[in-house]
Amino acid sequence: MKQYLLSDIFLLFAFFILTAGCTEPPVKEPTVEVTDIALSDVSLQTMTVNTTVNIYNPNPVGATLNKVAFDVYYLDDTSHYLGTGNKPVSP
């Protein structure tokens, strides 16, 4: 009887130890907001688009943004594809 009691206590203790770190809240989606867009250096072949992007991460774990990939469209009644690119983010 004492042997069963000790093994049951050990199993219960092991269960609590193994599940103690599994109570983290679920990971939430970060929110991204474009706050400012300005054109500069526009020519027939190229243009420079300066954009300010605010990112809010509600999670306790951070992330590092190394590169931004983008598509550029011109919108009137329909959308017109202008180009794509990616840019490394400066610290």
C-alpha positions in Angstrom: 0.0 0.0 0.0 2.8 2.4 0.9 4.6 1.6 -2.3 1.5 2.6 -4.4 1.1 5.8 -2.4 4.7 6.8 -3.0 4.5 6.1 -6.7 1.2 8.0 -7.0 2.7 11.0 -5.3 5.8 10.8 -7.5 3.6 10.7 -10.7 1.5 13.6 -9.5 4.6 15.7 -8.7 6.2 14.8 -12.1 3.0 15.9 -13.8 3.0 19.3 -12.1 6.7 19.8 -12.9 6.2 18.9 -16.6 3.2 21.1 -17.0 4.3 24.1 -15.0 5.8 26.0 -18.0 2.9 25.3 -20.3 0.7 28.0 -19.2 1.9 30.8 -21.5 -0.8 32.9 -23.2 -1.3 32.3 -26.9 0.8 34.3 -29.3 -1.1 37.3 -30.8 -0.6 38.8 -34.2 1.4 42.0 -34.3 -0.3 45.1 -35.7 1.3 47.0 -38.6 0.4 50.6 -39.5 1.7 52.7 -42.3 1.7 56.3 -41.1 3.5 58.3 -43.7 4.3 57.9 -47.4 6.3 60.4 -49.4 7.7 60.3 -53.0 11.2 61.6 -53.7 13.6 61.3 -56.7 10.9 60.5 -59.3 12.2 59.8 -62.8 11.0 57.8 -65.8 12.9 54.7 -64.7 12.9 54.9 -60.9 11.3 56.5 -57.9 12.1 56.6 -54.2 9.2 56.0 -51.7 9.9 57.0 -48.1 7.5 55.2 -45.8 7.1 55.2 -42.0 5.8 51.9 -40.6 4.8 51.4 -36.9 4.7 47.9 -35.6 3.1 47.0 -32.3 4.0 43.5 -30.8 1.7 42.6 -27.9 3.7 39.4 -27.1 6.3 39.0 -24.4 8.8 37.7 -27.0 10.4 40.1 -29.3 11.6 39.8 -32.9 14.1 41.5 -35.1 13.1 42.9 -38.5 16.0 42.4 -40.9 14.3 42.9 -44.3 11.1 44.3 -45.8 9.6 42.9 -48.9 7.0 45.0 -50.8 4.9 45.4 -53.9 3.9 48.8 -55.3 0.6 49.5 -57.0 -1.0 52.6 -58.5 -4.7 52.8 -57.7 -7.4 54.6 -59.6 -10.5 52.7 -60.7 -8.3 49.5 -60.9 -5.0 48.7 -59.4 -1.9 48.9 -61.7 1.2 47.0 -60.7 4.3 49.1 -60.6 7.0 46.9 -59.2 8.4 44.8 -56.3 11.5 44.8 -54.1 13.1 44.2 -50.8 15.2 46.3 -48.6 17.4 45.6 -45.6 16.3 47.5 -42.5 18.9 49.8 -41.0 19.3 49.6 -37.2 
